[in-house]
Amino acid sequence: LFNKAHQPKVEEVFGQYRASARDQGFRRLIVRTYDHRCALCGVRIITPEGHTVVDAAHIVPWSTSQNDDARNGMALCKLCHWNFDKGLLGISNSYNVIVSRKISANANVPGFLVTLADRGAILPLDHDLWPAQEYLALHRQEWQL
């Protein structure tokens, strides 16, 4: 009843396997440095189990840069992280939030996102860990912000 002719052909490959695990040190450093607070909207939620609402977001995507420099990161809530990665939010030279015109023109966008425009980003106490201007400029350039 079992017909081997219908099985897909599988080729076994032997060798070293190296998982592409992301550096959890980057995540821990960024989340702690920003005190579990979103750099753009300011939300800070931590569950009793220690889970936080923020992600350690890369300014210049890790997938293209493999850059885990702390100055290439910010703590962002899920909503701000998604909008930042899509170029709908950014940060100016003076560390103020930039809101893309695409957000302002969309009636379905949560209203509070529009209110973030020109608001100062919430930055770490340690100035050496602030987002680097060079990374922010690359993000603005990529998304024409």
C-alpha positions as CSV (number, residue, x, y, z in Angstrom):
1,L,0.0,0.0,0.0
2,F,2.9,2.3,0.5
3,N,4.4,3.4,-2.8
4,K,8.0,4.6,-2.6
5,A,7.8,6.2,-6.0
6,H,5.7,9.0,-4.5
7,Q,8.2,9.9,-1.8
8,P,10.2,13.1,-2.3
9,K,13.9,12.5,-3.0
10,V,15.9,13.6,0.0
11,E,19.6,14.0,0.0
12,E,21.4,13.8,3.3
13,V,24.1,16.3,4.0
14,F,26.6,15.7,6.7
15,G,28.8,18.4,8.3
16,Q,29.0,20.9,11.0
17,Y,25.7,22.6,11.9
18,R,26.0,26.1,13.4
19,A,22.8,27.6,14.6
20,S,22.4,31.2,13.7
21,A,21.5,32.2,17.2
22,R,21.2,35.9,17.8
23,D,23.3,37.5,20.5
24,Q,21.1,37.6,23.7
25,G,23.7,39.9,25.2
26,F,22.6,42.7,22.8
27,R,19.0,42.2,23.8
28,R,19.7,42.2,27.6
29,L,22.0,45.3,27.3
30,I,19.5,47.3,25.3
31,V,16.4,46.4,27.4
32,R,18.2,47.2,30.6
33,T,19.9,50.3,29.3
34,Y,16.5,51.7,28.4
35,D,15.0,50.5,31.7
36,H,12.4,48.4,29.8
37,R,10.9,51.6,28.3
38,C,10.1,52.2,24.6
39,A,12.4,55.0,23.3
40,L,9.7,56.4,21.1
41,C,6.4,56.2,23.0
42,G,7.6,55.7,26.5
43,V,5.5,52.6,27.4
44,R,7.0,50.4,30.1
45,I,5.3,47.1,31.1
46,I,7.0,44.2,32.9
47,T,5.0,41.2,33.9
48,P,5.5,39.6,37.4
49,E,7.5,36.9,35.5
50,G,9.9,39.5,34.2
51,H,8.7,39.6,30.6
52,T,8.8,43.1,29.0
53,V,6.8,44.8,26.3
54,V,10.0,46.1,24.6
55,D,12.2,44.5,22.0
56,A,15.9,45.3,21.4
57,A,15.5,46.9,18.0
58,H,18.4,47.4,15.5
59,I,18.5,50.8,13.8
60,V,20.4,49.4,10.8
61,P,18.9,45.9,10.4
62,W,21.0,43.1,11.8
63,S,20.2,41.0,8.7
64,T,22.1,43.4,6.5
65,S,24.8,44.6,9.0
66,Q,25.3,41.9,11.7
67,N,26.0,45.0,13.8
68,D,25.3,44.4,17.5
69,D,26.9,47.7,18.6
70,A,24.7,49.0,21.4
71,R,24.6,52.4,19.6
72,N,22.8,50.5,16.8
73,G,20.0,49.6,19.1
74,M,17.0,51.0,20.9
75,A,14.3,49.5,23.1
76,L,11.0,49.7,21.2
77,C,7.6,48.4,22.1
78,K,6.1,46.0,19.5
79,L,4.0,48.6,17.7
80,C,6.9,51.2,17.5
81,H,9.3,48.5,16.5
82,W,7.2,47.5,13.6
83,N,6.6,51.1,12.5
84,F,10.3,51.9,12.8
85,D,11.3,48.9,10.8
86,K,8.8,49.9,8.0
87,G,10.1,53.5,8.0
88,L,7.0,55.0,9.4
89,L,8.8,56.2,12.5
90,G,12.3,57.5,12.9
91,I,14.6,59.7,14.9
92,S,16.0,63.1,13.9
93,N,19.5,64.5,14.4
94,S,18.2,66.2,17.5
95,Y,16.8,62.9,18.8
96,N,13.2,63.8,18.3
97,V,10.6,61.3,16.9
98,I,9.9,61.6,13.2
99,V,6.5,60.5,12.1
100,S,6.2,59.7,8.4
101,R,3.6,61.5,6.3
102,K,2.3,58.0,5.4
103,I,1.1,57.6,9.0
104,S,-0.6,61.0,9.2
105,A,-2.4,60.3,5.9
106,N,-3.9,57.0,7.1
107,A,-7.1,57.2,9.1
108,N,-6.7,53.7,10.4
109,V,-3.5,54.5,12.3
110,P,-3.8,54.7,16.1
111,G,-4.0,58.4,16.9
112,F,-1.3,58.3,19.6
113,L,1.3,57.5,16.9
114,V,0.7,60.9,15.3
115,T,1.2,62.6,18.6
116,L,4.7,61.3,18.8
117,A,5.9,63.7,16.1
118,D,8.7,66.0,17.4
119,R,8.6,64.4,20.9
120,G,12.0,63.8,22.4
121,A,13.1,60.2,22.3
122,I,13.7,58.6,25.6
123,L,17.4,57.9,25.8
124,P,19.7,56.0,28.2
125,L,21.3,57.9,31.0
126,D,24.7,57.0,29.7
127,H,25.3,59.3,26.7
128,D,27.8,56.8,25.3
129,L,25.0,54.4,24.7
130,W,22.7,56.8,22.8
131,P,21.9,55.8,19.3
132,A,24.7,56.8,16.9
133,Q,23.9,59.6,14.5
134,E,25.5,57.6,11.7
135,Y,23.0,54.7,12.2
136,L,20.0,57.1,12.6
137,A,21.1,58.9,9.4
138,L,21.2,55.6,7.5
139,H,17.7,54.7,8.7
140,R,16.3,58.2,7.7
141,Q,18.1,57.9,4.3
142,E,16.7,54.4,3.6
143,W,13.1,55.5,4.4
144,Q,13.4,59.1,3.1
145,L,12.4,60.5,6.5
